[in-house]
Every structure is written in C-alpha cells, then in structure tokens.
Amino acid sequence: MIYVSYSQKDRPIVQRFCHSLTEKGVQLYADYEQLVGGEFAQELTKQIELADAILFFYSENTENSMWVKHEIEFYLSKNKCIIPLLLSEPEESSWIHYYLGSLN
C-alpha cells in the first residue's frame, strides 16, 4: 500500500492522479475525509506504518502545512521510500530541501 501525503488545498489534482493509479491496480491510502483531532493523528500514524512507500505531493500549499511536515518526518524515521511529486517548484529556502535532499 502507498500512503498519499498532500495538502487538502491540492485535493482535486491529487484525487485525479490517484484515481488513475487505482484504476491500474495500485493500492493507495489518502485522507480524503479530512479526519480531525486524535482520530486524525492515530489513523494517519497507523496508515503510515502500514505503507510500503509514501507518495508526497509538494506544492506551495504543503510548504505551510504542519501536518505534511509531521508526516514526512515520521516517515523518514521509519526509513521507508518517499516518492516526491512536485506540483510547483520549491523555493531555495524551502524545508523540502532539508527533508528530501539526502534521498538522491
């Protein structure tokens, strides 16, 4: 299973992309229901731990998302594969360079 990390503001494009993957038989988990509170953190932690990889959609919207940063930090701590997809080009000072720069 592949965990999908994205900003809710990018949901329409992420859903279209993920729909095409699931049509090809790829098993994904994406939080389209926008879970809240303790339920949110508990469910996402469980799904991240179960995932074989994380499909990370980066955009200007994820730049300001505390939740996306937490997901990436947690996933990196599990030493699992991160597949970044850039919806926009990150600034030179973006946190994405810090977190994903060592993956190349």
All heavy atoms as an XYZ file, in Angstrom:
864
protein
N       0.846     -1.170      0.000
C       0.000      0.000      0.000
C       0.896      1.239      0.000
O       1.948      1.248      0.628
C      -0.894     -0.030      1.245
C      -1.897      1.096      1.344
S      -1.387      2.495      2.359
C      -1.339      1.813      3.973
N       0.469      2.256     -0.729
C       1.193      3.521     -0.787
C       0.366      4.587     -0.083
O      -0.817      4.770     -0.379
C       1.482      3.927     -2.241
C       2.379      2.887     -2.911
C       2.125      5.318     -2.292
C       2.610      3.118     -4.379
N       0.996      5.284      0.854
C       0.355      6.374      1.593
C       0.513      7.656      0.777
O       1.591      7.943      0.256
C       1.026      6.517      2.954
C       0.455      7.611      3.803
C      -0.610      7.357      4.653
C       0.973      8.891      3.752
C      -1.145      8.365      5.434
C       0.444      9.903      4.528
C      -0.616      9.638      5.369
O      -1.143     10.646      6.132
N      -0.543      8.441      0.669
C      -0.521      9.680     -0.104
C      -0.505     10.865      0.854
O      -1.404     11.029      1.672
C      -1.743      9.774     -1.051
C      -1.703     11.067     -1.851
C      -1.797      8.562     -1.969
N       0.544     11.687      0.752
C       0.688     12.878      1.585
C       0.539     14.113      0.699
O       1.230     14.240     -0.317
C       2.073     12.873      2.250
O       2.250     14.030      3.031
N      -0.354     15.012      1.103
C      -0.652     16.195      0.283
C      -1.373     17.235      1.129
O      -1.876     16.928      2.211
C      -1.529     15.804     -0.913
C      -2.928     15.383     -0.504
C      -3.993     16.258     -0.619
C      -3.173     14.124      0.034
C      -5.272     15.890     -0.215
C      -4.431     13.743      0.437
C      -5.485     14.630      0.300
O      -6.750     14.268      0.709
N      -1.443     18.446      0.620
C      -2.238     19.486      1.255
C      -3.684     19.347      0.791
O      -3.941     19.112     -0.395
C      -1.705     20.870      0.854
O      -2.632     21.882      1.206
N      -4.630     19.512      1.709
C      -6.045     19.442      1.338
C      -6.391     20.450      0.241
O      -7.311     20.226     -0.544
C      -6.935     19.670      2.570
C      -6.920     18.527      3.560
C      -7.597     17.279      3.028
O      -8.491     17.330      2.189
N      -7.152     16.131      3.501
N      -5.647     21.538      0.160
C      -5.899     22.548     -0.884
C      -5.588     22.000     -2.280
O      -6.072     22.526     -3.271
C      -5.085     23.808     -0.612
C      -5.546     24.538      0.629
C      -4.683     25.743      0.910
C      -5.135     26.413      2.197
N      -4.270     27.528      2.569
N      -4.788     20.945     -2.346
C      -4.436     20.327     -3.625
C      -5.278     19.087     -3.922
O      -5.009     18.353     -4.867
C      -2.951     19.925     -3.623
C      -2.031     21.110     -3.488
O      -2.333     22.168     -4.075
O      -1.008     20.988     -2.786
N      -6.285     18.871     -3.125
C      -7.075     17.640     -3.214
C      -7.608     17.330     -4.617
O      -7.509     16.184     -5.053
C      -8.217     17.687     -2.210
C      -8.933     16.363     -2.105
C      -9.632     16.270     -0.803
N     -11.059     16.422     -0.978
C     -11.916     16.449      0.022
N     -11.500     16.394      1.255
N     -13.185     16.556     -0.190
N      -8.158     18.285     -5.370
C      -8.690     17.926     -6.696
C      -7.649     17.294     -7.622
O      -7.908     16.249     -8.233
C      -9.201     19.257     -7.252
C      -9.523     20.069     -6.027
C      -8.469     19.676     -5.025
N      -6.471     17.871     -7.714
C      -5.446     17.319     -8.603
C      -4.901     15.994     -8.058
O      -4.638     15.061     -8.814
C      -4.317     18.329     -8.881
C      -3.439     17.816    -10.034
C      -3.475     18.611     -7.658
C      -2.497     18.841    -10.605
N      -4.767     15.905     -6.743
C      -4.276     14.663     -6.128
C      -5.282     13.537     -6.369
O      -4.890     12.420     -6.729
C      -4.004     14.872     -4.621
C      -3.757     13.551     -3.913
C      -2.842     15.830     -4.419
N      -6.553     13.808     -6.198
C      -7.569     12.775     -6.418
C      -7.570     12.287     -7.864
O      -7.686     11.086     -8.106
C      -8.960     13.293     -6.045
C      -9.218     13.261     -4.558
C     -10.635     13.683     -4.224
O     -11.110     14.725     -4.664
N     -11.300     12.873     -3.429
N      -7.430     13.198     -8.827
C      -7.397     12.780    -10.232
C      -6.192     11.870    -10.499
O      -6.317     10.844    -11.155
C      -7.364     14.001    -11.157
C      -8.708     14.701    -11.287
C      -8.738     15.706    -12.418
N      -7.689     16.709    -12.377
C      -7.742     17.855    -11.698
N      -8.811     18.141    -10.974
N      -6.749     18.713    -11.735
N      -5.038     12.273     -9.982
C      -3.821     11.480    -10.177
C      -3.973     10.105     -9.523
O      -3.659      9.076    -10.130
C      -2.617     12.226     -9.600
C      -1.311     11.556     -9.872
C      -0.613     11.812    -11.041
C      -0.772     10.663     -8.961
C       0.595     11.184    -11.301
C       0.437     10.026     -9.214
C       1.119     10.290    -10.391
N      -4.445     10.092     -8.284
C      -4.583      8.835     -7.548
C      -5.642      7.924     -8.172
O      -5.496      6.700     -8.164
C      -4.900      9.110     -6.081
S      -3.489      9.812     -5.199
N      -6.684      8.507     -8.709
C      -7.718      7.711     -9.373
C      -7.114      6.929    -10.540
O      -7.409      5.741    -10.722
C      -8.859      8.609     -9.856
C      -9.947      7.867    -10.562
N     -10.840      7.053     -9.898
C     -10.266      7.789    -11.869
C     -11.667      6.517    -10.773
N     -11.338      6.951    -11.980
N      -6.249      7.579    -11.299
C      -5.627      6.877    -12.430
C      -4.717      5.738    -11.940
O      -4.612      4.707    -12.593
C      -4.865      7.844    -13.333
O      -3.765      8.400    -12.665
N      -4.078      5.919    -10.791
C      -3.242      4.843    -10.238
C      -4.090      3.668     -9.751
O      -3.754      2.513     -9.996
C      -2.378      5.369     -9.090
C      -1.226      6.284     -9.450
C      -0.528      6.789     -8.189
C      -0.230      5.598    -10.367
N      -5.173      3.968     -9.043
C      -6.019      2.885     -8.520
C      -6.696      2.118     -9.654
O      -6.924      0.919     -9.533
C      -7.069      3.398     -7.511
O      -7.852      4.421     -8.114
C      -6.415      3.931     -6.257
N      -6.994      2.797    -10.764
C      -7.554      2.098    -11.924
C      -6.567      1.072    -12.481
O      -6.961      0.104    -13.108
C      -7.936      3.088    -13.022
C      -9.232      3.804    -12.765
C      -9.640      4.668    -13.944
O      -8.764      5.137    -14.710
O     -10.855      4.872    -14.098
N      -5.283      1.309    -12.244
C      -4.238      0.388    -12.707
C      -3.873     -0.642    -11.634
O      -2.910     -1.375    -11.774
C      -3.018      1.180    -13.149
C      -3.280      2.033    -14.376
C      -2.076      2.798    -14.784
C      -2.265      3.701    -15.976
N      -3.498      3.793    -16.635
N      -4.623     -0.656    -10.525
C      -4.427     -1.668     -9.501
C      -3.506     -1.281     -8.356
O      -3.205     -2.098     -7.501
N      -3.056     -0.023     -8.317
C      -2.186      0.421     -7.229
C      -3.051      0.686     -5.999
O      -4.054      1.398     -6.069
C      -1.407      1.703     -7.620
C      -0.551      2.186     -6.462
C      -0.561      1.447     -8.862
N      -2.657      0.114     -4.869
C      -3.403      0.294     -3.621
C      -2.871      1.522     -2.900
O      -1.684      1.606     -2.571
C      -3.261     -0.941     -2.737
C      -4.115     -0.883     -1.495
C      -3.944     -2.123     -0.627
O      -3.039     -2.933     -0.823
N      -4.816     -2.258      0.353
N      -3.754      2.493     -2.653
C      -3.381      3.761     -2.027
C      -4.205      4.014     -0.772
O      -5.331      3.531     -0.645
C      -3.633      4.929     -2.989
C      -2.919      4.922     -4.335
C      -3.443      6.055     -5.193
C      -1.425      5.047     -4.142
N      -3.622      4.814      0.127
C      -4.392      5.375      1.241
C      -4.219      6.883      1.188
O      -3.096      7.391      1.232
C      -3.920      4.876      2.610
C      -4.666      5.598      3.716
C      -5.921      5.171      4.118
C      -4.147      6.755      4.291
C      -6.637      5.855      5.091
C      -4.861      7.442      5.258
C      -6.100      6.996      5.650
O      -6.811      7.679      6.588
N      -5.322      7.595      1.079
C      -5.298      9.061      1.113
C      -6.421      9.533      2.019
O      -7.528      9.006      1.977
C      -5.472      9.640     -0.287
N      -6.144     10.520      2.833
C      -7.122     11.065      3.776
C      -8.036     12.058      3.056
O      -7.880     13.258      3.184
C      -6.388     11.739      4.944
C      -7.327     12.501      5.853
O      -8.492     12.089      5.977
O      -6.907     13.514      6.420
N      -8.980     11.548      2.288
C      -9.925     12.439      1.594
C     -11.052     12.890      2.499
O     -11.751     13.834      2.192
C     -10.527     11.740      0.368
C      -9.521     11.387     -0.694
C      -9.556     10.144     -1.300
C      -8.549     12.291     -1.099
C      -8.643      9.806     -2.288
C      -7.629     11.955     -2.083
C      -7.691     10.714     -2.673
O      -6.792     10.376     -3.645
N     -11.242     12.197      3.626
C     -12.345     12.538      4.522
C     -11.989     13.624      5.527
O     -12.820     14.060      6.285
C     -12.823     11.293      5.284
C     -13.605     10.319      4.437
C     -12.699      9.517      3.512
O     -11.630      9.066      3.966
O     -13.059      9.369      2.341
N     -10.745     14.052      5.546
C     -10.266     15.079      6.474
C     -10.602     14.721      7.927
O     -11.393     15.386      8.594
C     -10.827     16.456      6.115
C     -10.311     16.978      4.794
C     -10.855     18.347      4.490
O     -11.998     18.484      4.106
N     -10.032     19.346      4.662
N      -9.994     13.673      8.416
C     -10.153     13.279      9.815
C      -9.684     14.413     10.716
O      -8.857     15.226     10.325
C      -9.326     12.025     10.090
C      -9.649     10.799      9.241
C      -8.603      9.718      9.477
C     -11.039     10.286      9.556
N     -10.204     14.464     11.953
C      -9.857     15.558     12.859
C      -9.396     15.033     14.211
O      -9.676     13.905     14.594
C     -11.056     16.518     13.076
C     -11.405     17.229     11.794
C     -12.258     15.782     13.620
N      -8.685     15.890     14.951
C      -8.298     15.621     16.329
C      -7.461     14.366     16.508
O      -6.644     14.011     15.675
N      -7.661     13.691     17.650
C      -6.912     12.486     17.986
C      -7.145     11.374     16.986
O      -6.258     10.585     16.695
N      -8.355     11.297     16.460
C      -8.678     10.297     15.442
C      -7.761     10.489     14.226
O      -7.263      9.527     13.655
C     -10.141     10.455     15.020
C     -10.567      9.543     13.904
C     -11.970      9.852     13.400
O     -12.689     10.648     14.022
O     -12.340      9.281     12.363
N      -7.523     11.717     13.863
C      -6.669     12.060     12.719
C      -5.260     11.528     12.914
O      -4.749     10.769     12.100
C      -6.662     13.593     12.556
C      -5.746     14.098     11.487
C      -6.133     14.067     10.157
C      -4.513     14.625     11.809
C      -5.300     14.548      9.163
C      -3.671     15.109     10.819
C      -4.072     15.068      9.495
N      -4.632     11.917     14.011
C      -3.245     11.526     14.263
C      -3.104     10.013     14.389
O      -2.176      9.419     13.840
C      -2.723     12.216     15.520
N      -4.028      9.373     15.081
C      -3.965      7.925     15.288
C      -4.122      7.176     13.964
O      -3.367      6.243     13.674
C      -5.046      7.496     16.273
C      -4.978      6.038     16.634
C      -6.018      5.665     17.684
O      -7.002      6.359     17.876
N      -5.796      4.557     18.349
N      -5.082      7.557     13.152
C      -5.318      6.875     11.878
C      -4.162      7.094     10.910
O      -3.718      6.159     10.239
C      -6.637      7.339     11.244
C      -6.952      6.683      9.920
C      -7.163      5.175      9.994
O      -7.424      4.624     11.082
O      -7.069      4.527      8.933
N      -3.651      8.319     10.819
C      -2.542      8.582      9.896
C      -1.283      7.839     10.319
O      -0.572      7.285      9.477
C      -2.275     10.077      9.772
C      -3.389     10.899      9.131
C      -2.927     12.321      8.897
C      -3.894     10.285      7.843
N      -1.004      7.797     11.614
C       0.153      7.059     12.111
C       0.034      5.581     11.743
O       0.989      4.967     11.256
C       0.290      7.219     13.634
O       0.469      8.603     13.937
C       1.453      6.419     14.179
N      -1.134      5.032     11.936
C      -1.369      3.619     11.596
C      -1.141      3.375     10.107
O      -0.452      2.424      9.712
C      -2.802      3.237     11.978
C      -3.207      1.845     11.563
C      -4.658      1.607     11.939
C      -5.283      0.608     11.000
N      -6.736      0.586     11.100
N      -1.706      4.238      9.263
C      -1.589      4.048      7.816
C      -0.153      4.244      7.324
O       0.309      3.526      6.438
C      -2.549      4.985      7.075
C      -4.004      4.681      7.313
C      -4.388      3.268      6.897
O      -3.873      2.709      5.940
N      -5.312      2.672      7.638
N       0.555      5.193      7.902
C       1.956      5.417      7.524
C       2.785      4.182      7.883
O       3.635      3.749      7.109
C       2.510      6.697      8.175
C       1.878      7.929      7.513
C       4.030      6.763      8.065
C       2.188      9.241      8.209
N       2.550      3.619      9.057
C       3.300      2.433      9.465
C       3.009      1.234      8.563
O       3.890      0.428      8.296
C       3.012      2.101     10.932
C       3.606      3.145     11.845
C       3.946      2.618     13.216
O       3.947      1.397     13.423
O       4.227      3.447     14.083
N       1.787      1.117      8.069
C       1.411      0.011      7.198
C       1.929      0.176      5.769
O       2.082     -0.801      5.043
C      -0.113     -0.136      7.155
C      -0.794     -0.608      8.429
C      -2.313     -0.510      8.285
C      -0.377     -2.044      8.738
N       2.205      1.398      5.375
C       2.562      1.690      3.985
C       3.949      1.182      3.616
O       4.861      1.146      4.435
C       2.485      3.194      3.745
N       4.080      0.796      2.353
C       5.369      0.388      1.799
C       6.152      1.598      1.301
O       7.377      1.558      1.213
C       5.157     -0.580      0.636
C       4.433     -1.840      1.084
O       4.880     -2.453      2.071
O       3.409     -2.183      0.467
N       5.436      2.650      0.938
C       6.052      3.877      0.428
C       5.083      5.032      0.645
O       3.900      4.824      0.932
C       6.370      3.738     -1.057
N       5.603      6.247      0.519
C       4.766      7.433      0.620
C       4.883      8.214     -0.678
O       5.973      8.431     -1.197
C       5.135      8.311      1.840
C       4.166      9.465      1.999
C       6.553      8.800      1.771
C       4.297     10.210      3.318
N       3.738      8.569     -1.238
C       3.662      9.400     -2.431
C       3.407     10.816     -1.937
O       2.341     11.110     -1.398
C       2.532      8.911     -3.335
C       2.328      9.586     -4.667
C       3.595      9.508     -5.525
C       1.158      8.945     -5.405
N       4.424     11.668     -2.043
C       4.386     13.010     -1.453
C       4.202     14.064     -2.542
O       5.054     14.246     -3.390
C       5.678     13.250     -0.678
C       5.900     14.659     -0.250
C       4.942     15.339      0.482
C       7.074     15.319     -0.563
C       5.144     16.651      0.886
C       7.296     16.623     -0.162
C       6.322     17.287      0.554
N       3.050     14.739     -2.517
C       2.760     15.813     -3.456
C       3.213     17.135     -2.838
O       2.630     17.598     -1.859
C       1.261     15.889     -3.744
C       0.759     14.765     -4.592
C       0.394     13.559     -4.031
C       0.651     14.916     -5.964
C      -0.068     12.512     -4.806
C       0.185     13.885     -6.757
C      -0.171     12.675     -6.176
N       4.249     17.737     -3.413
C       4.733     19.031     -2.920
C       4.114     20.157     -3.744
O       4.056     20.085     -4.971
C       6.261     19.143     -3.005
C       6.708     20.528     -2.607
C       6.874     20.849     -1.273
C       6.867     21.519     -3.558
C       7.206     22.132     -0.889
C       7.198     22.813     -3.183
C       7.370     23.119     -1.857
O       7.673     24.396     -1.477
N       3.687     21.233     -3.052
C       3.196     22.455     -3.700
C       3.414     23.612     -2.736
O       3.865     23.417     -1.603
C       1.707     22.324     -4.028
O       0.931     22.403     -2.836
N       3.071     24.812     -3.177
C       3.134     25.962     -2.269
C       2.244     25.716     -1.046
O       2.519     26.205      0.042
C       2.662     27.257     -2.958
C       3.483     27.692     -4.126
C       2.876     27.238     -5.456
O       1.714     26.800     -5.492
O       3.603     27.309     -6.459
N       1.183     24.959     -1.236
C       0.256     24.673     -0.133
C       0.881     23.764      0.923
O       0.617     23.938      2.114
C      -1.026     24.047     -0.671
C      -1.766     24.985     -1.581
O      -1.883     26.174     -1.318
N      -2.249     24.471     -2.689
N       1.688     22.792      0.512
C       2.318     21.920      1.504
C       3.421     22.650      2.253
O       3.758     22.276      3.371
C       2.909     20.645      0.866
O       3.809     21.008     -0.171
C       1.843     19.734      0.344
N       3.961     23.686      1.651
C       5.024     24.461      2.292
C       4.577     24.969      3.668
O       5.362     25.044      4.599
C       5.425     25.640      1.395
C       6.597     26.414      1.880
C       7.905     25.634      1.857
O       8.082     24.755      0.997
O       8.744     25.900      2.718
N       3.310     25.300      3.798
C       2.780     25.853      5.047
C       1.965     24.852      5.860
O       1.291     25.240      6.808
C       1.927     27.084      4.739
C       2.737     28.164      4.070
O       3.839     28.474      4.507
N       2.224     28.715      2.992
N       2.015     23.577      5.492
C       1.220     22.574      6.186
C       2.029     21.878      7.283
O       2.951     21.117      7.006
C       0.715     21.522      5.193
O       0.090     20.469      5.892
N       1.651     22.126      8.520
C       2.297     21.481      9.659
C       2.107     19.961      9.597
O       3.013     19.197      9.888
C       1.702     22.052     10.948
C       1.939     21.222     12.180
S       1.110     21.909     13.627
C      -0.536     21.273     13.412
N       0.916     19.508      9.183
C       0.626     18.074      9.144
C       1.492     17.354      8.127
O       1.982     16.257      8.394
C      -0.858     17.830      8.853
C      -1.702     18.147     10.026
C      -2.564     19.200     10.147
C      -1.759     17.450     11.273
N      -3.148     19.182     11.388
C      -2.673     18.118     12.100
C      -1.128     16.315     11.760
C      -2.971     17.687     13.384
C      -1.424     15.883     13.046
C      -2.339     16.568     13.847
N       1.681     17.947      6.954
C       2.508     17.304      5.928
C       3.944     17.167      6.428
O       4.570     16.121      6.266
C       2.440     18.075      4.594
C       3.470     17.546      3.605
C       1.041     17.988      4.001
N       4.464     18.202      7.072
C       5.824     18.119      7.623
C       5.936     16.995      8.652
O       6.907     16.247      8.657
C       6.231     19.448      8.259
C       6.526     20.525      7.257
C       6.922     21.803      7.972
C       6.891     22.971      7.025
N       7.113     24.236      7.697
N       4.932     16.874      9.509
C       4.938     15.798     10.506
C       4.906     14.420      9.834
O       5.596     13.501     10.271
C       3.763     15.919     11.471
C       3.879     17.053     12.426
N       5.001     17.309     13.177
C       2.989     18.023     12.765
C       4.806     18.372     13.922
N       3.587     18.822     13.694
N       4.099     14.286      8.795
C       4.031     13.013      8.080
C       5.391     12.656      7.488
O       5.845     11.516      7.605
C       2.990     13.084      6.962
C       1.571     13.133      7.463
C       0.560     13.411      6.362
O       0.935     13.398      5.164
O      -0.608     13.651      6.680
N       6.049     13.625      6.864
C       7.352     13.380      6.239
C       8.390     13.023      7.310
O       9.159     12.068      7.155
C       7.804     14.596      5.415
C       6.846     14.836      4.239
C       9.239     14.427      4.915
C       6.742     13.700      3.258
N       8.409     13.770      8.408
C       9.353     13.470      9.498
C       9.141     12.051     10.027
O      10.090     11.295     10.229
C       9.185     14.464     10.644
C       9.705     15.839     10.341
C       9.361     16.838     11.443
O       8.510     16.548     12.315
O       9.949     17.933     11.413
N       7.893     11.690     10.265
C       7.576     10.365     10.793
C       7.982      9.291      9.799
O       8.571      8.271     10.161
C       6.080     10.277     11.131
C       5.685      8.972     11.751
C       6.085      8.658     13.044
C       4.922      8.053     11.054
C       5.727      7.445     13.626
C       4.555      6.846     11.622
C       4.965      6.549     12.914
N       7.681      9.501      8.546
C       8.004      8.510      7.531
C       9.505      8.338      7.376
O      10.000      7.232      7.239
C       7.344      8.878      6.200
C       6.937      7.655      5.450
C       5.788      6.957      5.806
C       7.704      7.155      4.425
C       5.430      5.793      5.148
C       7.342      6.008      3.753
C       6.206      5.328      4.124
O       5.859      4.178      3.478
N      10.249      9.444      7.397
C      11.709      9.354      7.320
C      12.265      8.571      8.507
O      13.228      7.823      8.364
C      12.336     10.741      7.260
C      12.216     11.463      5.918
C      12.662     12.916      6.060
C      13.005     10.750      4.837
N      11.654      8.733      9.690
C      12.124      7.999     10.870
C      11.911      6.496     10.726
O      12.560      5.706     11.405
C      11.428      8.510     12.134
O      10.101      8.018     12.228
N      11.018      6.082      9.832
C      10.741      4.660      9.586
C      11.604      4.099      8.449
O      11.495      2.925      8.112
C       9.259      4.446      9.245
C       8.315      4.866     10.345
C       8.512      3.982     11.550
C       7.593      4.378     12.674
N       7.845      3.604     13.872
N      12.440      4.951      7.846
C      13.345      4.536      6.755
C      12.612      3.875      5.593
O      13.063      2.869      5.057
C      14.436      3.606      7.278
C      15.351      4.314      8.232
O      15.768      5.441      7.989
N      15.660      3.664      9.333
N      11.492      4.441      5.206
C      10.732      3.920      4.077
C      10.898      4.834      2.863
O      11.347      5.962      2.976
C       9.260      3.764      4.452
C       9.044      2.716      5.536
C       7.584      2.452      5.760
C       7.370      1.402      6.833
N       5.971      1.074      7.005
N      10.523      4.329      1.723
C      10.680      5.042      0.456
C       9.707      6.222      0.349
O       8.508      6.065      0.594
C      10.437      4.061     -0.685
S      10.515      4.793     -2.304
N      10.228      7.382     -0.053
C       9.399      8.555     -0.307
C       9.504      8.887     -1.789
O      10.603      9.027     -2.326
C       9.831      9.763      0.535
C       9.646      9.462      2.019
C       9.029     11.012      0.138
C      10.102     10.557      2.941
N       8.352      8.991     -2.444
C       8.292      9.334     -3.858
C       7.741     10.755     -3.964
O       6.533     10.976     -3.825
C       7.376      8.359     -4.627
C       7.809      6.918     -4.373
C       7.339      8.710     -6.112
C       6.755      5.894     -4.704
N       8.618     11.761     -4.186
C       8.128     13.142     -4.269
C       7.611     13.477     -5.665
O       8.214     13.093     -6.674
C       9.372     13.967     -3.922
C      10.527     13.102     -4.275
C      10.060     11.672     -4.180
N       6.487     14.150     -5.718
C       5.934     14.683     -6.954
C       5.771     16.182     -6.775
O       5.087     16.626     -5.846
C       4.579     14.053     -7.274
C       4.598     12.571     -7.614
C       3.185     12.044     -7.765
C       5.369     12.333     -8.903
N       6.395     16.956     -7.634
C       6.355     18.408     -7.498
C       5.206     18.984     -8.319
O       5.194     18.873     -9.544
C       7.673     19.032     -7.953
C       8.930     18.586     -7.213
C      10.158     19.282     -7.782
C       8.806     18.847     -5.728
N       4.259     19.595     -7.606
C       3.180     20.305     -8.276
C       3.608     21.743     -8.565
O       2.997     22.414     -9.383
C       1.913     20.291     -7.420
C       1.357     18.912     -7.079
C       0.135     19.041     -6.184
C       1.016     18.141     -8.352
N       4.635     22.191     -7.863
C       5.241     23.504     -8.099
C       6.702     23.422     -7.676
O       7.085     22.540     -6.908
C       4.505     24.597     -7.331
O       4.570     24.366     -5.945
N       7.503     24.323     -8.173
C       8.935     24.343     -7.870
C       9.155     24.955     -6.483
O       8.684     26.052     -6.203
C       9.675     25.160     -8.924
C      11.168     25.052     -8.854
C      11.681     23.662     -9.210
O      11.070     22.978    -10.045
O      12.709     23.273     -8.626
N       9.867     24.252     -5.591
C      10.108     24.812     -4.249
C      11.139     25.941     -4.277
O      12.043     25.947     -5.111
C      10.636     23.619     -3.454
C      11.151     22.665     -4.474
C      10.388     22.909     -5.744
N      10.969     26.889     -3.357
C      11.954     27.956     -3.178
C      13.250     27.350     -2.655
O      13.246     26.278     -2.052
C      11.433     28.984     -2.153
C      10.152     29.684     -2.552
C      10.393     30.773     -3.570
O      11.489     31.372     -3.556
O       9.491     31.013     -4.394
N      14.353     28.046     -2.846
C      15.648     27.563     -2.349
C      15.638     27.373     -0.833
O      16.307     26.502     -0.312
C      16.761     28.536     -2.727
C      17.172     28.445     -4.177
C      17.787     27.098     -4.536
O      18.571     26.549     -3.731
O      17.475     26.592     -5.617
N      14.860     28.182     -0.118
C      14.821     28.113      1.344
C      13.754     27.152      1.872
O      13.541     27.062      3.069
C      14.565     29.513      1.913
O      13.312     29.994      1.443
N      13.104     26.416      0.997
C      12.025     25.518      1.394
C      12.531     24.394      2.296
O      13.628     23.865      2.111
C      11.378     24.909      0.153
O      10.476     23.888      0.516
N      11.701     23.977      3.246
C      12.030     22.861      4.125
C      12.165     21.545      3.359
O      12.824     20.626      3.822
C      10.986     22.712      5.237
C       9.585     22.502      4.757
C       8.633     23.469      4.558
C       8.957     21.263      4.404
N       7.470     22.901      4.104
C       7.634     21.553      4.005
C       9.381     19.945      4.390
C       6.733     20.573      3.596
C       8.487     18.965      3.980
C       7.173     19.291      3.589
N      11.567     21.468      2.181
C      11.634     20.222      1.410
C      13.076     19.856      1.069
O      13.434     18.691      1.037
C      10.765     20.286      0.130
C      10.679     18.901     -0.501
C      11.302     21.275     -0.866
C       9.718     18.802     -1.655
N      13.930     20.853      0.845
C      15.330     20.574      0.542
C      16.017     19.897      1.726
O      16.816     18.979      1.553
C      16.074     21.858      0.156
C      15.561     22.473     -1.100
N      15.737     21.902     -2.333
C      14.852     23.618     -1.306
C      15.172     22.663     -3.248
N      14.626     23.701     -2.653
N      15.681     20.346      2.922
C      16.266     19.760      4.141
C      15.832     18.302      4.303
O      16.640     17.421      4.550
C      15.861     20.579      5.360
C      16.278     19.945      6.670
C      17.598     20.010      7.099
C      15.348     19.282      7.458
C      17.982     19.422      8.301
C      15.726     18.692      8.653
C      17.041     18.771      9.067
O      17.422     18.181     10.243
N      14.523     18.055      4.165
C      13.990     16.720      4.416
C      14.284     15.721      3.296
O      14.545     14.554      3.547
C      12.476     16.753      4.652
C      12.128     17.334      6.000
C      11.552     18.584      6.115
C      12.381     16.619      7.159
C      11.241     19.108      7.355
C      12.075     17.137      8.394
C      11.506     18.379      8.481
O      11.201     18.905      9.706
N      14.228     16.171      2.066
C      14.364     15.235      0.961
C      15.686     15.327      0.220
O      15.970     14.479     -0.621
C      13.209     15.437     -0.034
C      11.796     15.261      0.546
C      10.756     15.449     -0.543
C      11.639     13.915      1.212
N      16.489     16.304      0.527
C      17.749     16.491     -0.168
C      18.707     15.318     -0.049
O      19.459     15.028     -0.966
N      18.648     14.603      1.036
C      19.555     13.468      1.246
C      19.071     12.185      0.594
O      19.751     11.182      0.614
C      19.744     13.228      2.746
O      18.497     12.853      3.316
N      17.883     12.200     -0.022
C      17.339     10.988     -0.611
C      17.903     10.701     -1.992
O      17.755      9.601     -2.498
C      15.812     11.078     -0.705
C      15.063     11.211      0.617
C      13.576     11.334      0.369
C      15.339     10.018      1.505
N      18.525     11.675     -2.636
C      19.025     11.473     -4.008
C      20.273     10.656     -4.033
O      21.102     10.609     -3.260
C      19.295     12.813     -4.686
C      17.986     13.559     -4.899
O      16.951     12.948     -5.070
N      18.044     14.859     -4.888
